[in-house]
Amino acid sequence: MLNNFKLVDHLWKVAEKYIPTHFCLSSGYEEFDRAMDGGFREGELITISAPTGMGKTTFGVNLTANFNKKGVPSFWITYEMNPWYLKEKFMIMKHNQDVLVYTPLNDRTHFEYVKSELEYLDKHIDEAINDYACKAIFIDHLHYLIPLIGNKENFSLLVGSIVRELKKMAVRKNIIIFLIAHTKKIYQGEELDLSSIRDSSLIAQESDYVFLIKRLQNKEGNYQNISRIQLAKNRRTGIMFSLDFNYSDNTFLPITHKYNGQIID
């Protein structure tokens, strides 16, 4: 009976049409790159999350500056910040007009036919890719893509569906999307983990990598100029750890590597 069927080798034939490129974008941080088997790749979705004011956007700006050193342009759409202040963040880091960043005018007239914020974003990303060769896409932040009016009963699923569309967009367009997302309120003594990301566990589930950021406090409870950035999800290798950074002039400068509970200078 089996003689009537073709040999089951179709997967190999199909796979040949999807050979990945060798493009791998270094984060600029050696330990993170090593854990990610070299860096970020096309089709990946990376979530950056932290409580408000803890450095989510700043970490994205640092990644952008590192990509800039490699000659890789980035696209930024920031709903929360006037583009002037985004530019100021790069200026503080001593980057003047040589930074390779495209950001659109906050103007819908060119895309007035679009039906949703996600579609509007999709059109601008196409511009960034086709006109400016952008490879890294930064969205600041997720909750501006979510309609505030509508059925709240399935809000978690709605958030998850939007994040899934972003992941599909990354794969379809061969880009790397960095998604900035808020955490829920974190109380004193509470650990920051994947469940801390606000509104939906699907955000972490759909992401290839998740970075969580927190500012460290001294014994008196005052915040220091030290941040801990945790690689809390790693779909590629499963390696998870955190790095401590000094924070100065809008720049994260690595101090230590914390791996499997041990700190290595």
Salt bridges, closest charged atoms under 4 A:
ASP9 OD1 - LYS13 NZ 3.88
GLU30 OE2 - ARG34 NH2 2.65
GLU31 OE1 - ARG34 NH1 3.14
GLU31 OE1 - HIS257 ND1 3.53
ASP37 OD2 - ARG41 NH2 3.91
GLU42 OE2 - LYS135 NZ 2.81
GLU44 OE2 - ARG236 NH2 3.56
GLU80 OE2 - HIS141 NE2 3.44
GLU80 OE2 - HIS182 NE2 3.67
GLU88 OE2 - LYS87 NZ 3.05
GLU117 OE1 - ARG108 NH2 2.51
ASP122 OD1 - ARG172 NH2 3.31
ASP122 OD1 - LYS173 NZ 3.41
ASP126 OD1 - LYS173 NZ 2.55
GLU127 OE2 - HIS110 NE2 3.44
GLU127 OE1 - HIS124 ND1 3.73
GLU165 OE2 - LYS168 NZ 3.07
GLU190 OE2 - LYS184 NZ 3.83
ASP199 OD2 - HIS143 NE2 2.67
ASP199 OD2 - ARG198 NE 3.15
GLU206 OE2 - ARG164 NH2 2.73
ASP208 OD2 - LYS167 NZ 2.76
ASP208 OD1 - ARG235 NH1 3.26
ASP244 OD1 - ARG228 NE 2.56
